């Protein structure tokens, strides 16, 4: 249970950072921001393990950069689609 809460917290932080990095408004709800950040974290972990940089003898900077990069990419892809789909329903 604690691990799930930790994943969601990290996902929220990564999602918010991704929204701050991207230009313009991303009108997606907080829960979607959190899920996209969590997905970015999982993808970043997977890729860092795949390229062999997941565990280092210090702070895993490359892994964290990959996590944030995936979160930014996911928010950049999903936010416009979310905005378009919710403007059509109004």
C-alpha positions in Angstrom: 0.0 0.0 0.0 2.8 2.4 0.9 4.5 1.7 -2.5 1.3 2.6 -4.4 1.1 5.9 -2.4 4.8 6.6 -3.2 4.2 6.0 -6.9 1.3 8.3 -7.0 3.1 11.0 -5.1 6.1 10.8 -7.4 3.7 10.7 -10.4 2.1 13.9 -9.2 5.4 15.7 -8.7 6.7 14.5 -12.1 3.4 15.5 -13.8 3.4 19.0 -12.3 7.1 19.4 -13.3 6.2 18.3 -16.8 3.4 20.9 -17.0 5.7 23.6 -15.8 8.3 22.7 -18.4 5.8 22.7 -21.3 4.8 26.1 -22.7 1.2 27.2 -22.5 -1.7 25.8 -20.5 -2.3 22.1 -20.2 -5.9 21.8 -19.2 -5.9 18.3 -17.8 -7.2 17.4 -14.4 -4.9 16.8 -11.5 -5.6 13.0 -11.4 -4.6 12.7 -15.1 -1.4 14.8 -14.4 -0.6 12.3 -11.6 -1.2 9.2 -13.8 0.9 10.6 -16.6 3.7 11.4 -14.2 3.5 7.9 -12.8 3.5 6.4 -16.3 6.6 8.6 -17.1 8.3 7.3 -14.0 7.6 3.7 -14.9 8.8 4.2 -18.5 11.9 6.0 -17.3 12.7 3.2 -14.9 12.2 0.6 -17.6 14.4 2.4 -20.1 17.1 3.1 -17.5 17.2 -0.6 -16.6 17.3 -1.5 -20.2 20.3 0.7 -20.9 22.0 -0.2 -17.6 21.9 3.0 -15.6 19.1 2.3 -13.2 21.3 1.7 -10.2 24.4 3.8 -9.7 26.6 4.5 -6.8 25.1 7.9 -6.1 22.0 9.8 -7.3 20.6 8.2 -10.3 20.5 11.4 -12.4 20.1 9.7 -15.8 17.1 7.6 -14.5 15.5 10.8 -13.1 16.0 12.7 -16.3 14.5 9.8 -18.3 11.5 9.7 -15.9 10.9 13.5 -16.3 11.4 13.3 -20.1 8.8 10.6 -20.4 6.4 12.5 -18.2 6.9 15.7 -20.3 6.3 13.6 -23.5 3.2 12.0 -22.2 1.7 15.3 -20.9 2.6 16.9 -24.3 0.8 14.1 -26.1 -2.3 13.7 -23.9 -3.1 17.3 -22.9 -4.1 18.5 -26.4 -6.2 15.4 -27.0 -7.9 15.8 -23.6 -8.6 19.5 -24.3 -10.0 18.7 -27.8 -12.2 15.9 -26.6 -13.6 18.0 -23.7 -14.3 21.0 -25.8 -16.5 19.0 -28.1 -18.7 17.8 -25.2 -19.5 21.3 -24.1 
